[in-house]
Amino acid sequence: MEAVAQSKSVYLESFEQLGEQGPNWLRALHERGIHAFEARGFPGSREEAWRKTNLRPVTQTHFPVADSQGVAPKALVERLGDLGDSYHLVFVDGRLASDISDLSDLAKGLTVTPFSQYEDHPPERLTAALGRRVDIDWHPFAALNTAFFVDGAYIHVARGAMIEKPITITHIITAEADQRAVYPRLVVEAEDGAEVRVVERFIGDDQASTLVCPVSELSAGQNTILDYSRLQEDGATVMNIGTVNLAAQRDASLRGAFVADGGRLGRVDLIADLEGEGGEIDCNGIYLTEERQFIDFHTWFNHRSENCFSRQRFKGILQDRSETVFDGLVKVFEGAQKTDAVQENRNLVLGKRALAHSNPRLEIFADDVKCTHGSTVGELDEEALFYLRTRGISAEGAKGMLTLAFAGEIVDMFRVTGVRDHVRRVLMRRLGVDDADIGEIL
């Protein structure tokens, strides 16, 4: 940790100047967050988990909290329909935008509520869940979020409820939040025997150089199916550094879909805990980078119970001078016998000066397990390109077909139809592929 030269950080000073923010029942949690950050500080360049992430644009500038809600441009509001039919809760610059949210006719057993609507009477299950999964003493940006978030979304699914329609939480960043910080927060609790699909999405104005620090905590009860999709499609100059915390109980199936396609700097720290026998966490992700973008996925999968199953499959497509990091750990705790874990990272480098770092790892403290990991970094197959060219396909068309085929394996694993279709369209646009016939290979 880098030494703090002053008695108080600028973030502690800002916290003290802000005074009360958000509902009163959050005050104690906010204070825990700022004290954790003050004790921890920003990570130094020698810390293993952070050494490849250039945090200077964050640490050398103070980003005060966005203290007002900007006006979401029409173009961003229109994008709310990209994912098809869903319940919709929207936050603009960290604050509820009720005028563009749609929570009408919620299914029986489903609760979707912004924290701010509880005023001084939150349900006990929310206060118990909020902050339970995230380790603010370990993660500095989670500590900052805990200190400064002013609102958030709470999703609760009752025991045995089957929710067919997805719930989409969209965070919009406007130009008014330029040079400021926004702290989104999400808590999802799916009780035993429930089934639900949650999509969290980040979009924003290309002119906003905003620091976005989200924290998401999701828990799947026994025999529960919980699908979580995270789409990071921020504006071109946004820096998005967030944590996602997943927990699966006995015989639960928690499935994750992760997409990174935007922002100047994006980092996701994914912490997944298998806490009950027979639990499953299956996460698939794709990241698309261009120009000088930087995307970083760090994952920690903790097998704490026996007979659990986990899968991590992440693919990257790098263009221009972009840079990516995948650093994943599967840890099998003592007594977690019969663990079955797979970790894969594949990267396709299309830019001559693009750089992909890949570091899958295993820590195993049990003797009856099946764990594998692997990674590749490479370019398009020249023989395959030549074959397609001899069939009359242009160079760009052949390149697009092979790249889409590379990505298609991951996209097909996304469980939410609207997300899957949207990501296909994003791939077509980013790769400059217009031919619908080529798109059908996805």
N, C-alpha and C positions, 0 to 999 in steps of 0.2 A: 504493500500500500504506500502511495506517495504521501510524504509528510505534509501536514497542513500548516502553512506558515503563519496563519492568523488565528486569533483566539476563537473566532466564529467564522464559519463558512458563509458565503453570500446567501446560500440557501437557508441557513438557520436565521440569518438576519431578515430575509424575506418572509419566512414563516412567522417570525415574531411581529413583523409589521402588518401582515395580513390579518392577524387576529382570528376571529371566528369565521370559518368558511364551511359551507354545507350544513347539513342538519347537526344539531347539538350532540346526537348520539354517536357521531363519528369523531368527536374531539379527542377522546382518549387514543383511538387508533392513529389519528393524525400525529399526535405527540410521540407515540411509539415509533412511527416512521421517521420523523425528523431526527430523533435521538439515535436511531439505528444508522441513519446516513451520516450523522455527525461523527459517530464512532468509527464507521467503516471508511468513509470517503470514497472518491472515485478510484477505480482500479488503476494500478500502475502498469507500465509497459512490460514489466518483468513477470507479472502474474500469468501463469500458463494459460488460463482460460481466456485471457484478454490480449495476449501479446500480438496477435495478428489483426486485431481490430483497432484501427486508428481512431482514437477518441479525442484527439486534439480539437476538432471542430466543436465538440461538446464541452470539453473541460476548460477550454480557454475563453469561453464566452458564457456569460450568465444569461439563462433563459427564464425570465420571470413567468409566473403562471398567466395564461391568457385570462384576463379579468372580465371579458365580455364575450358575447356571442356574435360572430359576424353573420352576414347574410350569405347563405349558400347560393352560388350562381345557378342559374337555370340548367346549365349543362351538367352540373354535378347532381342536381335533383333528378334530372331525367335518367341518370344512371342507376337510380334506385330500382328500376325495373329490369335491370340486366339479368337477374337471377331467377326470374319467373315468379310465380305465385308464392307468397309467404307472408307470415305475420312480420311487421316491420317496426322496429324501434330505432329512432335516429337521434344521434347526438352531434351537435355542431360546435366545434371548438371546446369539446368537453362538457357541454350542457345540453339538456334535453331539448329537442325540437319537436314539440307535440304536433305542430301544424303539418309536418310532413311524415309523421309516424302513422302507422295503421295497425291497431291492436283490436280491431272489431271482431266480434264473434269468436273469441278464444275458445278452444276446445275444452271440454270438461276435464278437470284435473290439471290444467296448465295455468301457471301464474307467470306473467311477464310484467315487471314493474321497475321503473327507475327509482333509485334510492331516494331521490328528492321528494317523491310523493308520499313517503312514509312519515315525513315531518319528524315528530318526536316519539313515534310509536312503531318502530320496526318490529317485524316478527322475530321471535327468539331464534328460529332456525337460521335467519339471515345473519344476525349478530354472531351466532356461533360459527357460521361457515366463513364469514368475511375475514380474510387474513389467516385462516387456519392452514392452508396449503402452502403458502408462499413464505420463503425464508428471507425476511428482510435484513437479518443480521449478516447474511451471506451475499445477497445480491443488492448492489447499491442503487440500481435503477428501480427495482421493486420497492426499496425503501423510500425513494423520492416519490414514487406513485402513491405509496401509503400515506405520505405526509401531505400531499397536495391535491389528491383527487377531490372534486367537488360533487360529482354525481357518478352514477354507474347503473348497470342493468342487473337485475336479479331474475333468474329463470328458475322456477321450481315445477317439477313434474311429480304429481302424486303417485303413490304406490299403484302399480298395475295400469296406469294410464298409457294409452297408445296414441301418440300425437303424430298424425300423418303429414300435416302441413309444416314445412320448415319455419323456424324462427330466425330472422335476420337482424343482427345488430350492426348498424352502419355508423362509423365514425367519420364525419366530414371535417376537413380542415380548410378554413377560408383564408383569404389574403390578409384579413384583419389579425390573424394569429402569427403573422410573420415575426421572427425573432423572439417568439414566446414559446412556452411549453404547455402541452396538453397531456392530461393523465387519464386515459380511459380505464374503466374497471368493469369486469364482468364476473359474476358468480352464477354457476349452473349446478343445480342439485337435481338429479334424477333418482327417485326412490326405487325400492326393490320392484322388479318386474315391469318397469316402465320402458317406453321406447320413444326417442325424440331425436330431432335433427336441428342442430344449431349452426348458424353461419355468422362469423364475425368478419367484418370487412372494413378496410381503411382506404378512403379515397380523399383527394384534396386538390387544392389549387396549386398549379405549377409555380406560382410566384411566392409561395409561402415557405420560407426557410424556418420551419417549425421543428422543435424537439417533441416527439411523441413517445411517451413511455407507458405502454399499456400493461396491465396485469390481468390475466384470466385464470380463474380457478374453477375446475370442472370435476364433478364427482359422480360416478356411476355406481348405484347400489347393487345388491345381489340380483343376478339374473336380469340385468338391465342392458338395453342396447342404446348407446349414446353415440351419435355421429356429430363430430365437430369439424367444421371447415373454417380455415383462417386465410383470408385473401388480403395480402398487403399490396395495395395498388396506389400508394401515396403519390402526391405530386412530386415533380422532378427534384426538388431541393429539400424535401423533408428528410429528417433523420428519425427513424423509428427503431427504438430499442426496447424490446418487450420480453415478458416471461409468460409462458403457458404452463399451468400445473394441472396434470391429469391424475386421477386416482380411480382404480377399478377394484371393486370388491369381489366376493366369491361369485364365480361363473358369470361375471359381467363382460360385455363386449364393448370396448371403447375404441372408436375408429376416428382417425384424424386425417384431414386433407389440408396440406399447407402449400400455399402459392405465394411467391415473392416476385412481384413484377412492378416495381416502382420505387421511387425515393432515391435520394443521394446515398444514404447509408441505411441498411436494414439489418437488424440482428434479432433473432428469436432464440431464447433459451427455453428449451422444452424439457420439463421434468415430469417423468411418468412413473407412477408408483403402482405396482401390482401387489395389492394388499390382502387378497383373498384367494384361496385355492381355486384353480380353474379359470382365473381371470385372463382376459385377453386385451392387449392394447396393440392396435395395428395402425401405424402412421405412414402415410405416403406423401411425398412432397416434390414440388418442382420449382426451380427458380430460374428466371430469365433475366439476364443482365446485358446492358449495352453501354456504350460510351465509357464513362468512368465510374459506373455504379459499383457499390460494394455490398454484398449480401453475405450474411454469416448465420449458419444454423449450428447451434450447440445443443446436443441432446444428452440427457441422463435418463436411462431406463433402469429402474430399480426393481429387481425381482426379489420380493420379500417373503413370498409364500411358495409352496411347492405346486407342481403341476400347472404352471402358468405359461402363457404363450405371448411372445411379442414379435412384431415385425417393424422394421424401419427400412423404407426404400425411398431414397432421395436422388433426384437427377437434376443436373444443372446444364443450361445452355448459355454459353458465354460468347458475347460478341465484342468487337472493338477492343478497348483497353480496360474492360471491367475485371473485377476480382471477386472471388467467392471463397468461402470457408465452409467446410462441413467437418465438425468435430463431434463424434458420437461415442458415448460410453454405455455399454451394457454391464451392469453390476449384478451378480448373482450372490445373494447373501447366504450365509451359513444356514443350512436347513432347507433351502429352497430347491429341493431335489426335483427331478423330472422337468426342469426348466427347458423350454424350447424357444430359442431366440435367434433371429436373423437380422443382420444389419448390412445394408448395401448402399453404396454411394457411387454413382456413375456421372461423369462430366464430359460434355461434348464442347470442345473449344473451337469456336469458329473464327475468333479474332487472333491475329498473329501475336498481339501483345496482351492478350487476355491471360489471366492466371487463376488456376483452381488449386486450392489446398484441400486435401482429404485425409482425415485421420480417424478412422474407426478403431475402437478399442474394446477390450473385454477385461473384466475383473471377476474371477470366479472363485467362490469360497464354498462350493459344494462339489461332490464327486460323481453325481449321476445326472448329467445335463447334456443337452445338445445345443451348442452355440456356434454360430458361424458369422464371419464378417468379411467384407471385401470392398475394394474400391478400384475405380479406373479413371484415368484422365486421358482423353485422346481426341483425335480429329475424325472427320468423316472418312469412310473407307473409299480409297481411290478406285479400287476395282468395282465397287458398287456404283460409284459415280460414272465410271466409264461404261458400264453395262447399260445404265439408263440413257446415257448420251447416244449410244449406238441404236437405241430404240426411238430416236428422234425427239427426245426430251431436251429442252434447253438446259444450260448449266445451272441457272437459277432455279428452274423447276426441279431438276434432279436433287439439288442441294436442299430445297424445301421439302421434298418428299422424304428424303432420308432423315432429316431433322425431325419432321413430324412423326415419323415412325418411331424414332428414339423416344420422343416425349409421350407417344400414345400409350405405351405400357403403363405409365403412371396415371395419366388422365383417365383411363378406363377403370381404374381402381377407385375413383372418387364416387362416393355412394349417392350424393345428392344430385339429381338430374340437372337442376338449374346451374349448379356449380360446374358440373362436368361440361355442359354445353357452352357456358361462358368462357371457361378456360380454353376450350378449343378455338373459340373466336379470337381470344387474345393471342394465342399462338399463331394463328393465321396472319393476324395484323403485324405482330412483331417480326415475323419471318418474311413479310412481304409476299405472301402467297395469296393469289386471288382466284386461282382455278379451283372451283368447287369439287372437281373430281379428285384433286390432290387431297383436299380436306377430308374426303371420305375414308382415307386410310386410318383416320383416328376413330 
